[in-house]
Structure formats: C-alpha cells, structure tokens
Amino acid sequence: MSETIEQRLAGLGVTLPAAAAPAANYVPFMQSGKLLFTAGQLPLKDGKLAVSGKLGRDVDVAAGKEGAKLCAVNILAQAKAALGDLGCIRRIVKITVFVASDPDFTEQHLVANGASDFLVAALGESGKHARSAVGVPSLPLNAAVEVEAVIEIA
C-alpha cells in the first residue's frame, strides 16, 4: 500500500492550516474540468505573514525558500478545501513563483526551489511540475514571495 499525501505531510512534520480566505474580490481556487487553479498564496504561518520584504535587500535566499515552501503548504490547504481529499490530486502541473526582488537580485529560481522541493517531498512523482520563477518589484502585504498552482485532479 502506498503512502498517502496526508501521511507524507505528517512525516515531513507539516500540518495543513485552514485555507486562507481571499483578501479581495476573487475566489481562492477555481476548477475547470480536471484542472484546479489556485489563487496566489502568500507565505502565511499561523495566519500571519512569515516572510516579508525584498529578496536581495531585506531577505536572503534561505528565508525566501522557506517562504516559498510556506506558500506551497498553503496551496495544498486550498486544494484540500476545494477537493475535500488530497488523494484527488493526480499531479501538480505547473507553479508560478513570484519573488519580490531588489533590481539586482537574480536568484529567483533558487527561492522557487523551496516550493518545488516541498511539493515533490509531499507528493512524490506527482509533485514534479513545470515552473516559472518571476522577479517582481512588490507583492501584496509586502510579502517576499507568492505562489500559484495548476493542479490536475482525478
């Protein structure tokens, strides 16, 4: 019998939080056919922004990676809210990682690894995905990173 996503999360010491409510006029997820799209998720921990500022100025790569991981945890929380059961996830198709960056910062891909590494650890082969890592001048609430996902569901 293979390990469930919930069992993998427990083995990683991760408990999914309640899915964050939208902060403006949008929905936190939308299903179209066999695809689930999440709205951008911030690095929230215990309901509070855990990593803020700009990479290359206020935040180092290690903290940025942790922020991206928190965003990915929150993506799975949204998926659970949408689907009721993480076992409905067939694969992560693509993530887009937005990194609030100082103009000279060029390691967005390393920050994005925080989300990618976590998703593969939590979902195994189904967690491998296509990805974009994009530097941006600012993000909502002064978050250092934001991640959105496209998820194929059963």
Disulfide bonds with the S-S distance in Angstrom:
none
